[in-house]
Amino acid sequence: MMLAWLGFATVATFVTLIMTKRLSAVVALIIVPIVFGLVAGAGGGIGGMMLEGIVQVAPIALMLSFAILYFGIMMDAGLFDPLVNAILRRVGRDPLRIAIGTALMSAFVSIDGDGTTTALIVITALLPVYRAVGMNVLILATLLGLTNSLMNFVPWGGPAARAAAALEVDLVSDLFLPLVPAVAVGLAATFALAWYLGMGERKRLGFAAGSAPFEPVMHETRDKPERRPRLFWFNLVLTVLLVVGMVTGLAPLPALMMGGFAIAVTVNYPSLQEQRERLGSHAENLMMVVALIFAAGSFTGIVEGTGMLAAMGDGLVNIVPPSMGPYMAPITAVLSLPLTFLMSNDAYYFGIVPVLAETAANYGVPAEAIGRASLLGQPVHALSPLLAPIYLACGLLGVEVGDAQRFALKYAILASLIVIVAALGVGAIPFRV
């Protein structure tokens, strides 16, 4: 019982420090379990526990570091520029086309798994269109957030990587691939929402399809020295082959990402000076992600090695009615909506999800099922006041965060529920074990 209370105190302290911004996630992940591990009597064994946890997450850290570099190179080289321009040329001034084009562009640009990059590219390209037509820019914010949150299920996205690191399950085969059908349903629902909102804007603005000649929206892009338009087809084929290799398990994910990056940076930027510049431009993001993953491994290693995690699970078993235990997967999925809205991904995946998984294990629910269920509230999480991208997006759009949340939250909840039902329907998460 003492270990259980220490475990809950560890999680509560970590979550509190993160949410009150007293400590950064990296520092809290390291310091908090060390302090409570010493109180639990681990003593000199803490170092070994930390290293054991770090070894467990090393492949994920390696994969993420080279994924950030690879997709950063693709962004720098302008892989997505033709897509952006093609969509803009086809949406014209039709609110319905613009709304659907917003969802489409957000889906493609979100492939890099970074919400900040997606917000910058999509809003910069489409905001002038929305203003010229008179459309509600909150529609842009809503479709951008929903689509990006669903595309963020990719293995190199933050939530899936955190869940895999916290539960020590395989990132691709255990988490990502079983959820692909459910994510596809969620994206289809988002495009249906784009159609609904676009039709509403048609009515509000008095736009009648076919009543006026089609006017393509012109969007001028400034050439940047790092752009490589002549290598577009090479970069596209390379990216497609890389994604196919990851899905089919052609090679371990870190090896694929390392090889893809090496090819991409050498072909696009053969000069050593250019390579240094490109690597330097992504160094800050890379450093923070890798440090976070290793710190998370340290956290998990200590709470597992001291027995706190198992004790917390046993404690929760006594609270959860036995009749509800077999339903822990859907319970976790529903809880992910409010929890991910009120908590950062770090606090949720490293502090709460392992406890839920340990509890579920006592009823025969596998850890990977809990990991998949924990991801399904991401559309709601995209509106969390703890996220930097929402402030960036609202700042670029010139709207208040509260207004964006009030407009989009109902759609985000609906999207999450649709994905949960789809995940249950395809067997990605079991309704009952």
N, C-alpha and C positions, 0 to 999 in steps of 0.2 A: 504493500500500500504506500509506503514511503517513496519508493521509486516512481510509482505512478504520479504522486503529487509533485515530485521533483520534475517529472517529465512535463506535466501540464504547466508547471511554473516556468519551465524552459521555453515552451511554446508561447505562453502568454507574454513573457518578458520580451521575447524576440519580436512578436507581432506588435506589441506596444511600442517598442523602440523604433520599429520601422514606420509605423503609422503616425507617430508623433514626430518623426524625422529627427530624433535625438542621435541616431547613428545611421550610417549608410547600411544597405543590405549586406555588403561584403563584410564590414566590420562586425555587425551583429551576428552574422552566421558563424564567425570565428570565436568571438569573445563569449557570447552567452552560453553555448554548450560547454566551453572549457570551465567556466565558473561553476555551473551546476554539476558538471562531471566531477570536479574536485569535491563539491559538497556531497556527492553520491559515493565518494570514497574510491574513485578510480585511480587517483594518485598518478604514479609514473606511467600507468598504462594508457593515459590519454593520448600521448604522442603516437603510439602504435595504432590506436583506434582511428585517429585522424588520417594517418597514412593509408590505412585499409579503405576508408571511405573515399579518399582521393583517387586511389587506384581504380575503384569501381566506376568513377565518373570520368576518368581520363579519356576514354574513347569518345565520349560525348563532347568534351571540351575540345578535343582535337578536330572532330568533325565540324563543330560550330565555328571554330576559328577560321578554317579554310572555306567554309560556306560563306562567311561574311566577306572574306577576301574575294571569292569567286564572283558572287553576285554584285559586289562593289565594283569589280572590274567590268562586269557586263553593263552596269548603270553608267559608269564612266565612258565606256566605249559607245554608248548610245543604242544599245540593243532594242530598247523599248520606244525610241523616238519615232520610227515609222508607224508603230501601232497608234501612238498618241495622235499623230498627224492624220492618219487614215480615219480614225474615229471622228475627229473634228471636222474633216471634210464631208462626212456623211450625216452628221446630226442636223445640220442646217439650223433653222430657227424653230423647229418643231419641238415643243416641250416634251412630248413623248419620246422622240428620238434622243433628245438630250439626256433624259433620265435613264434610259436604257444604256446609252453610251457611257454614262457615268459609272454604272455598275460594271460594264464590260471593261472599261479602262482600269477601274480600281482592282478588278480581279487579276488582270494581267500584270499590272505594276506591283501588286502585292506578292508576287511570286518570290521576292527576295526576303519575305518574312519580317520586314521592318515597317512599322506603322508611320514613323516619322518621314521616311523617304517617300512612301506612298502619298501621304498628305501633301508634301511639297510638290510632287510631280502632278498629281491629279488636280489639286486646287489651283495651282499656277496655270494649268492648261485650260480648265473649264470655268473658273470664276468669271473671266470676261464674257464668256458665252451666257452664263446665267444672268449677269447684269444687263447685257445687251437685250436679252429677251424679256427680262422682268420676272424671271422665275424666283421662287423662294429658295434662298441659299441653304436653308436648313435641310432641304431635300438632298443637296449635295453632301452635306455633313453626314446625314443618316445613311445614305447608300454607300458612301465611302467607308464609314465605320463598320457597317454590317459585313460588307464584302471583305474588307481587310481582316476582320476578326475570324471569318471562316477560312480564308486562305492562310491564315497564320497557324493552321493546324499542320502545315508542312513540317517535316522533321527538323529543318533548320530554323523554324520559328521558335520563339521563346517559350510558350506554354508547354508544348509537347516535350521539348528538351528538359524543361524543369521537372515535369512529371516523371519522365524516364529516369532522371538523375535521382529524384527523391525516392522512387520506388525500386530502383535498380532493375528495370525491365528493358527489353530491347526497344529502341526508339521507333524503328520502322515496322518490324513484323508484329510487335505486341500492341503498339499504340496507333500508328498512322494508318497502315493499310486496312485494318478492320473498320476504320471510321470513314474511309473514302466514300462509300455509298451515301452515308448520312450527310457528309459535307456537301456532296453533289445535290442532295435534296434541299439542303439549306440554301445553296447558291441559286437553285431553281426558284425557291420561295422569294429570294431577294430580287431576282429579275421580275417575278410576278408583282412584287411590291413596287419596283421601278415603273412597271406598266401602270399600276393603279395610281401612283403619285403623278406620273406623267399625264394620264388622262384627266386627273383633277386639275392640273395646271393648264391643260388645254382649255378646259371649261372656264376656269377663272380668268384666263387671259383672252378668252374669246377667239382662240385659234381654231380654225376649221381646216382639216387636212385637205389639200388639193385646191384650196381657195386662192392660193398665191403661188407664184413660181418658186421652185426650190432655190434657196440661197445658201450656199455653203459658207460656213464660218471660216475665215482665214485666220491662221495662227502662225505667226512668225517665230521661228526658233533661232536663237543666236548660236552660231557655231562656236564650240569650245575647243581648245587645242587638244583635249584628251579624247574627243569624239573620233570614232573610226568607222564612218559609214560604209567604206569600201569592204569592211570585214563583217558586214551585217549577216550575210548568209552563213559564213563560217561560224560566227558566234551563236546563231540560232541553232544550227545543226549540232554544235558542241553541247549546247544547253539541253536540247531534246535528248541526245544520247546519254547525257549525264543523268537526267531524270529517269529515263528508261532503265539505266543501269541500277539506280537506287531502288526502283520499284521491283525489278526482277531479281535483286540480290546478286547481281553479277560479281560484285566484290564487296568487301566491307565498306560501309559508308565513309569512314574517314579516308580510306585509300582512294575511293572514287573522287571525293572532294579535293584531296591533295593533288591527284593527277589532273583533274579538270582545271584547277587553279594554275598549275604549272604550265599547262598548254595555253590557257587563256592569256596569262600575263606575258608569256614569251612571244606569242604571235601578235598580240595587240600592241605591246610596248617592248620591242626588242632592245631598246637602249636601257642600260643599267640605271641611268639617271631618271628616266621616265618610270621605271619600275619602283625606284625608291620614292618618287613623288606619289605614285598611286598607293603604295603600301602605307606611306605616311598619312595620307588623307583618311585612311580607315583605321589607323592605329588606336585611336581613343576608344572607338566602339568595340574593337577587337579585344583590347585589354580589359575593359569592364566586363564583357561577357565571360571571358576565360577565368578571370578572377572570381566572378560570381559562381561559376560552376564548380571550381575547386573548393571554394569556401562552403558551398552546399554539400559537397562530398565530405568535408571535415565535419560539418554539423550532423549529417546522417550517420557517419561513422561513430561519433561519440554517443548519440542517443540510442543507437543500436548496441554498441559495445558495452555500455553500462547497464543495459537491460531496461532502460526507461521506456523505450518504444513498446516493448512487449508488455510491460506493466501497464502502460496507458491503454493498450488494446484490451487487456484483461479487465481493467477498470470500466471501460465503456461497455464491455459485454454485460456487466452487471446492471448497467443503466438501460441499455437498449432491450426492449422486450424480446424474448426469444422468438416470438412469432414474427417480428419485424426483421430479424437478423438476415434471413435469406434474401431480403429485398434491399440490401445495402447499396447495390449498384444504382437502381433508379433513385433511391434516397439521396445518394451522393450527387447524382446528376441534377436533381432539383435544388439541393442545397448550394450547388455551385453558382446559381444565379445571384442570390444575395451575398454570398461569401466573396465571390470575385469582384462584385461591385464595391464592397466595403473594405476590401483588403487588396494589397498589392499581390502580383503573381508570386513574388518571393515569399511573402508571409503565408500565402495560401498553399502553395505547392510544397514548400519545405517545412511548414509548421503544422498544417491541418491535414493535408492529404495522407501523409504517412500514418497518422493516427487512425484515420478512417480505414485505410487499407489493413492495418493491423487488427482493427475491430472486425472488419469483414472477413478476414482470414479465419477467424474462429467459427464462422458459419459456412465455410467452404467457398466463399467468393474470392476468386483469384485477384492478385494485386493488379494485373494488367487491366482487368475489367473496371476496377476502381479508378485506375489511371485514365482510361478512356472516358469514364463518366465524369471525372473531374474537369475535363476539357470542354464540356458541352455548354457551359455558361459563358463562354468567351464573347458572344455578341453583346451580352449585358456588360461584361467587363470592359468592353471598348468605351463605355460611357463613364467609367469610374473616375471620380475626381482625383484619384491618385496617379493617373496616367499623364505623362507629358504630351503625347500626340494630340489629346483632345484640346489642350490649351493652345498648341500650335495651330491646329485646324481652325479653332474658333477665332484665334487672333488673325489668321489669314483671311477668314471670311468676314471679320468685323462683327461678330455676334457674341452674346454672352454665353458662357458655358452652361448656365442654368437653363437658358432658352433652348439650347441644343439638346440637353438632357430631357427636358419636358416634352419636346417634340418627338424625339427618337426612342425614348425608353420603352414605350408600348410596343413599338415595332421590334425592338431588340429582344424583349421578353417573348414575343410571339415567335421570332426566329429561333431562339434557344429551345422553346418548347417543341417546335417542329423538328429540330435536329434530334432532340431527345427521343421523340416518338419514332423518328426514322431509325435511330440507333437501336432502339428496342426491336423494331420491325425486322431489321436485317441481322439481328443477333450480335451486334457489336458490343452491347451490354446486355446481360441476362436480366430479365424481369424478376425471376426468382431462381435461387439455387437450392 
